[in-house]
Amino acid sequence: MLAFELLDPATEGLDAPLTSAVASAAGQSGTTTVTCGTYCHVVRLLPYPLIASHDLPIEGLGVITDALAEA
């Protein structure tokens, strides 16, 4: 499992709305994610298939990068 938490840069507090927006944008682009954490501030990546080509994880990270920029 891979995960990352999102913080508000202004307050350095947990940023659940940004987390939700990133997960939603990533899902619309075909990348499977789940939000989790006590305050719903963590994006969990669900890599599938478990055996992937070298390019597939790089493509998935591109989707996450785009989702972060969009949110």
ABEGO torsion letter per residue (X at the ends): XBBBBBBBAAAGBBBAAAAAAAAAAAAAAGBBBBBBEAAGABBBBBBOBABBBAAAAAAAAAAAAAAAAAX
